[in-house]
Amino acid sequence: QVQLVESGGGLVQTGGSLRLSCVASGDTVSGKTMAWFRRAPGKDREIVARILKSFDSTTYSDSVKGRFTISRDTAKNTVYLQMNNLKPEDTAVYYCNLGPLFGQGTQVIVSS
């Protein structure tokens, strides 16, 4: 059974940084398209970043482009989301995604 476990969320001030981690068990992150989504209070879940199975190409939503970086470490079977220059509008629960699967999420709160 595949499980995704996120960690690294927390409370940070505007302009600060956090690094989210997603550890996969039961499957490998290598060669898979994986993504980070987020759900802000009162809003629908939205995709934030993807790392593609082909050449580890990455894509980002316009709202985070230039501030967030998605990466993976196949030796640790982990996908990361480095978030810099955080803004209050980044406040959300962040979810790791592999195919139809989502983790339980990790809360990020950015104070103004």
N, CA, C and O of each residue as an XYZ file, in Angstrom:
448
protein
N       0.841     -1.182      0.000
C       0.000      0.000      0.000
C       0.884      1.244      0.000
O       1.779      1.380      0.834
N       0.625      2.149     -0.945
C       1.430      3.350     -1.075
C       0.937      4.399     -0.095
O      -0.264      4.637      0.036
N       1.879      5.019      0.588
C       1.554      6.115      1.487
C       2.480      7.287      1.227
O       3.661      7.117      0.924
N       1.915      8.490      1.352
C       2.676      9.727      1.229
C       2.555     10.464      2.554
O       1.447     10.686      3.042
N       3.679     10.842      3.134
C       3.669     11.527      4.421
C       4.403     12.847      4.282
O       5.604     12.876      4.014
N       3.674     13.943      4.466
C       4.268     15.271      4.374
C       4.722     15.756      5.747
O       4.197     15.340      6.779
N       5.701     16.636      5.730
C       6.167     17.289      6.952
C       6.836     18.599      6.567
O       7.083     18.866      5.391
N       7.124     19.414      7.581
C       7.867     20.642      7.341
C       7.051     21.910      7.405
O       7.600     23.009      7.321
N       5.753     21.773      7.554
C       4.924     22.966      7.657
C       5.132     23.673      8.986
O       5.824     23.173      9.872
N       4.525     24.834      9.106
C       4.641     25.586     10.345
C       4.213     27.013     10.170
O       3.592     27.379      9.172
N       4.555     27.827     11.164
C       4.233     29.251     11.175
C       5.487     30.034     10.834
O       6.539     29.826     11.439
N       5.379     30.928      9.874
C       6.526     31.714      9.447
C       6.066     33.132      9.120
O       4.912     33.343      8.749
N       6.946     34.078      9.255
C       6.616     35.464      8.931
C       6.720     35.704      7.428
O       7.397     34.970      6.710
N       6.044     36.732      6.979
C       6.150     37.139      5.579
C       7.611     37.320      5.196
O       8.385     37.951      5.915
N       7.967     36.759      4.059
C       9.345     36.822      3.589
C      10.208     35.656      4.022
O      11.339     35.509      3.559
N       9.687     34.832      4.900
C      10.440     33.696      5.393
C      10.416     32.508      4.439
O       9.845     32.574      3.350
N      11.044     31.431      4.871
C      11.172     30.235      4.052
C      10.790     28.993      4.840
O      10.921     28.948      6.064
N      10.322     27.999      4.122
C      10.068     26.674      4.671
C      10.409     25.649      3.599
O      10.346     25.936      2.403
N      10.770     24.458      4.042
C      10.957     23.352      3.106
C      10.050     22.209      3.522
O      10.174     21.657      4.616
N       9.145     21.869      2.637
C       8.247     20.749      2.866
C       8.869     19.473      2.311
O       9.556     19.493      1.290
N       8.618     18.371      2.998
C       9.106     17.065      2.554
C       7.931     16.109      2.397
O       6.944     16.195      3.127
N       8.049     15.210      1.448
C       7.045     14.172      1.236
C       7.780     12.854      1.061
O       8.460     12.637      0.059
N       7.637     11.983      2.041
C       8.274     10.670      1.979
C       7.261      9.653      1.487
O       6.156      9.552      2.021
N       7.642      8.909      0.476
C       6.763      7.883     -0.077
C       7.179      6.512      0.432
O       8.365      6.188      0.482
N       6.196      5.717      0.807
C       6.459      4.325      1.165
C       5.562      3.441      0.313
O       4.432      3.811     -0.009
N       6.071      2.277     -0.046
C       5.291      1.362     -0.860
C       5.437      1.583     -2.347
O       4.900      0.814     -3.144
N       6.159      2.629     -2.737
C       6.403      2.905     -4.138
C       7.613      3.822     -4.200
O       8.006      4.411     -3.193
N       8.196      3.941     -5.371
C       9.345      4.808     -5.542
C       8.922      6.133     -6.168
O       7.996      6.179     -6.978
N       9.608      7.212     -5.787
C       9.334      8.504     -6.401
C      10.130      8.662     -7.690
O       9.895      9.591     -8.463
N      11.058      7.763     -7.915
C      11.899      7.847     -9.099
C      11.075      7.564    -10.348
O      10.311      6.600    -10.397
N      11.242      8.420    -11.361
C      10.563      8.179    -12.625
C       9.065      8.400    -12.596
O       8.367      7.953    -13.506
N       8.558      9.063    -11.595
C       7.135      9.331    -11.472
C       6.883     10.830    -11.541
O       7.693     11.625    -11.065
N       5.773     11.210    -12.127
C       5.339     12.596    -12.022
C       4.684     12.785    -10.662
O       3.734     12.089    -10.305
N       5.213     13.742     -9.919
C       4.665     14.026     -8.598
C       4.394     15.517     -8.494
O       4.935     16.320     -9.255
N       3.546     15.871     -7.535
C       3.126     17.268     -7.445
C       2.870     17.663     -5.998
O       2.695     16.822     -5.116
N       2.855     18.961     -5.791
C       2.379     19.570     -4.550
C       1.124     20.375     -4.884
O       1.092     21.154     -5.837
N       0.100     20.161     -4.073
C      -1.132     20.944     -4.147
C      -1.264     21.717     -2.839
O      -0.551     21.455     -1.870
N      -2.179     22.663     -2.829
C      -2.519     23.334     -1.574
C      -3.993     23.698     -1.570
O      -4.617     23.897     -2.613
N      -4.528     23.779     -0.349
C      -5.915     24.229     -0.181
C      -5.912     25.328      0.866
O      -5.638     25.090      2.042
N      -6.219     26.524      0.418
C      -6.327     27.661      1.333
C      -7.716     27.678      1.949
O      -8.651     27.111      1.383
N      -7.861     28.318      3.096
C      -9.178     28.375      3.741
C     -10.243     28.936      2.809
O     -10.071     30.016      2.244
N     -11.346     28.205      2.648
C     -12.449     28.672      1.830
C     -12.238     28.567      0.340
O     -13.052     29.065     -0.438
N     -11.151     27.921     -0.076
C     -10.856     27.820     -1.508
C     -10.715     26.365     -1.931
O     -10.557     25.468     -1.102
N     -10.776     26.154     -3.238
C     -10.562     24.815     -3.776
C      -9.080     24.459     -3.739
O      -8.212     25.329     -3.679
N      -8.816     23.154     -3.775
C      -7.428     22.708     -3.849
C      -6.850     23.100     -5.204
O      -7.523     22.970     -6.227
N      -5.618     23.575     -5.218
C      -4.969     23.997     -6.456
C      -3.583     23.389     -6.527
O      -2.933     23.151     -5.509
N      -3.143     23.143     -7.759
C      -1.805     22.608     -7.936
C      -0.800     23.746     -7.825
O      -1.032     24.846     -8.325
N       0.305     23.470     -7.170
C       1.337     24.468     -6.932
C       2.568     24.195     -7.794
O       3.120     25.102     -8.418
N       2.985     22.935     -7.817
C       4.205     22.592     -8.544
C       4.173     21.115     -8.922
O       3.577     20.292     -8.226
N       4.826     20.797    -10.038
C       4.963     19.412    -10.480
C       6.387     19.137    -10.877
O       7.090     20.014    -11.380
N       6.814     17.899    -10.645
C       8.083     17.433    -11.184
C       7.738     16.228    -12.049
O       7.174     15.241    -11.576
N       8.083     16.332    -13.308
C       7.636     15.355    -14.292
C       8.559     14.156    -14.353
O       9.734     14.235    -13.992
N       8.003     13.028    -14.824
C       8.794     11.803    -14.926
C       9.859     11.927    -16.007
O      10.867     11.221    -15.974
N       9.636     12.830    -16.972
C      10.593     13.010    -18.056
C      11.617     14.063    -17.676
O      11.297     15.247    -17.568
N      12.841     13.628    -17.474
C      13.968     14.534    -17.248
C      13.811     15.406    -16.001
O      14.523     16.398    -15.849
N      12.890     15.048    -15.113
C      12.646     15.848    -13.911
C      12.311     17.300    -14.260
O      12.660     18.214    -13.513
N      11.649     17.508    -15.370
C      11.186     18.853    -15.695
C      10.195     19.306    -14.630
O       9.499     18.493    -14.022
N      10.145     20.617    -14.417
C       9.260     21.152    -13.383
C       8.323     22.210    -13.950
O       8.656     22.909    -14.907
N       7.157     22.312    -13.349
C       6.202     23.356    -13.695
C       5.666     23.957    -12.407
O       5.621     23.294    -11.371
N       5.259     25.217    -12.481
C       4.785     25.941    -11.314
C       3.560     26.770    -11.661
O       3.386     27.202    -12.800
N       2.722     26.982    -10.669
C       1.632     27.924    -10.863
C       2.218     29.329    -10.904
O       3.290     29.581    -10.355
N       1.515     30.228    -11.551
C       2.011     31.596    -11.675
C       2.197     32.243    -10.306
O       3.080     33.083    -10.130
N       1.382     31.861     -9.354
C       1.423     32.515     -8.044
C       2.679     32.179     -7.252
O       3.022     32.906     -6.319
N       3.376     31.096     -7.597
C       4.560     30.704     -6.830
C       5.826     30.685     -7.672
O       6.919     30.481     -7.145
N       5.688     30.894     -8.963
C       6.853     30.834     -9.853
C       7.914     31.820     -9.408
O       7.618     32.982     -9.131
N       9.145     31.354     -9.343
C      10.251     32.191     -8.909
C      10.475     32.192     -7.408
O      11.495     32.691     -6.933
N       9.533     31.638     -6.657
C       9.668     31.595     -5.195
C       9.743     30.162     -4.669
O      10.420     29.906     -3.673
N       9.059     29.231     -5.326
C       9.024     27.833     -4.878
C       9.846     26.967     -5.830
O       9.941     27.245     -7.026
N      10.436     25.913     -5.270
C      11.188     24.955     -6.073
C      10.832     23.539     -5.641
O      10.934     23.196     -4.463
N      10.418     22.727     -6.597
C      10.139     21.316     -6.329
C      11.337     20.495     -6.772
O      11.951     20.771     -7.803
N      11.663     19.478     -5.977
C      12.795     18.617     -6.311
C      12.556     17.237     -5.701
O      11.641     17.052     -4.898
N      13.381     16.281     -6.086
C      13.262     14.959     -5.480
C      14.630     14.382     -5.208
O      15.602     14.673     -5.905
N      14.686     13.558     -4.180
C      15.896     12.819     -3.811
C      15.505     11.342     -3.848
O      14.855     10.840     -2.931
N      15.905     10.659     -4.909
C      15.481      9.273     -5.068
C      16.114      8.367     -4.023
O      15.534      7.343     -3.662
N      17.298      8.729     -3.532
C      17.953      7.909     -2.502
C      17.134      7.917     -1.210
O      17.118      6.933     -0.471
N      16.462      9.025     -0.948
C      15.635      9.140      0.261
C      14.157      8.919     -0.041
O      13.309      8.983      0.849
N      13.865      8.656     -1.325
C      12.472      8.462     -1.756
C      11.576      9.606     -1.280
O      10.484      9.394     -0.755
N      12.072     10.812     -1.481
C      11.429     12.011     -0.942
C      11.331     13.084     -2.014
O      12.236     13.268     -2.828
N      10.209     13.781     -1.989
C      10.006     14.955     -2.832
C       9.930     16.173     -1.921
O       9.319     16.124     -0.854
N      10.551     17.259     -2.348
C      10.619     18.467     -1.529
C       9.902     19.628     -2.223
O       9.733     19.645     -3.442
N       9.492     20.585     -1.409
C       9.027     21.864     -1.924
C       9.703     22.947     -1.092
O       9.344     23.182      0.062
N      10.678     23.594     -1.695
C      11.361     24.714     -1.050
C      10.555     25.965     -1.325
O      10.315     26.313     -2.481
N      10.138     26.637     -0.276
C       9.284     27.823     -0.403
C      10.017     29.018      0.176
O      10.308     29.057      1.371
N      10.314     29.986     -0.666
C      11.012     31.195     -0.251
C      10.111     32.408     -0.433
O       9.118     32.366     -1.160
N      10.482     33.487      0.245
C       9.736     34.742      0.140
C       8.236     34.495      0.318
O       7.420     34.918     -0.501
N       7.899     33.809      1.391
C       6.504     33.437      1.624
C       5.632     34.662      1.880
O       6.071     35.656      2.459
N       4.384     34.558      1.431
C       3.411     35.631      1.568
C       2.192     35.111      2.327
O       1.954     33.903      2.357
N       1.423     36.002      2.935
C       0.221     35.545      3.659
C      -0.720     34.712      2.784
O      -1.384     33.802      3.279
N      -0.776     35.019      1.498
C      -1.660     34.258      0.604
C      -1.158     32.849      0.331
O      -1.858     32.061     -0.304
N       0.041     32.516      0.798
C       0.536     31.141      0.701
C       0.005     30.268      1.845
O       0.216     29.055      1.850
N      -0.674     30.876      2.799
C      -1.246     30.119      3.906
C      -2.231     29.087      3.382
O      -3.187     29.423      2.682
N      -1.988     27.824      3.728
C      -2.800     26.725      3.206
C      -2.325     25.416      3.814
O      -1.286     25.359      4.471
N      -3.099     24.376      3.585
C      -2.622     23.017      3.831
C      -2.021     22.525      2.524
O      -2.653     22.598      1.471
N      -0.818     22.033      2.601
C      -0.079     21.578      1.421
C      -0.080     20.049      1.375
O       0.180     19.375      2.372
N      -0.381     19.529      0.190
C      -0.531     18.092     -0.004
C       0.441     17.598     -1.078
O       0.622     18.231     -2.117
N       1.044     16.475     -0.803
C       1.858     15.777     -1.789
C       0.963     14.873     -2.621
O      -0.016     14.326     -2.112
N       1.293     14.712     -3.895
C       0.443     13.949     -4.800
C       1.263     13.025     -5.685
O       2.296     13.409     -6.233
N       0.769     11.783     -5.812
C       1.326     10.800     -6.740
C       0.151     10.080     -7.379
O      -0.550      9.319     -6.711
N      -0.069     10.312     -8.661
C      -1.211      9.701     -9.341
C      -2.510     10.122     -8.660
O      -2.777     11.315     -8.517
N      -3.324      9.144     -8.236
C      -4.579      9.471     -7.556
C      -4.433      9.678     -6.045
O      -5.412      9.957     -5.352
N      -3.215      9.541     -5.549
C      -2.993      9.556     -4.111
C      -2.569     10.931     -3.597
O      -1.830     11.664     -4.253
N      -3.067     11.255     -2.396
C      -2.642     12.452     -1.686
C      -2.247     12.068     -0.271
O      -2.794     11.130      0.308
N      -1.281     12.813      0.283
C      -0.949     12.628      1.674
C      -1.974     13.302      2.569
O      -3.011     13.776      2.105
N      -1.664     13.338      3.869
C      -2.604     13.914      4.832
C      -2.487     15.430      4.901
O      -3.366     16.103      5.439
N      -1.410     15.960      4.361
C      -1.223     17.403      4.324
C      -0.401     17.934      5.485
O      -0.314     17.317      6.547
N       0.199     19.094      5.257
C       0.946     19.793      6.292
C       0.557     21.265      6.225
O       0.496     21.849      5.143
N       0.296     21.857      7.378
C      -0.224     23.224      7.446
C       0.915     24.238      7.361
O       1.932     24.119      8.044
N       0.716     25.224      6.515
C       1.636     26.364      6.417
C       0.838     27.629      6.729
O      -0.205     27.883      6.127
N       1.342     28.414      7.675
C       0.711     29.679      8.024
C       1.758     30.777      7.910
O       2.816     30.717      8.536
N       1.443     31.770      7.107
C       2.356     32.886      6.909
C       1.718     34.126      7.529
O       0.654     34.576      7.104
N       2.382     34.660      8.529
C       1.848     35.822      9.222
C       2.344     37.106      8.574
O       3.463     37.176      8.066
N       1.492     38.110      8.601
C       1.854     39.395      7.979
C       2.516     40.317      8.978
O       2.887     41.439      8.632
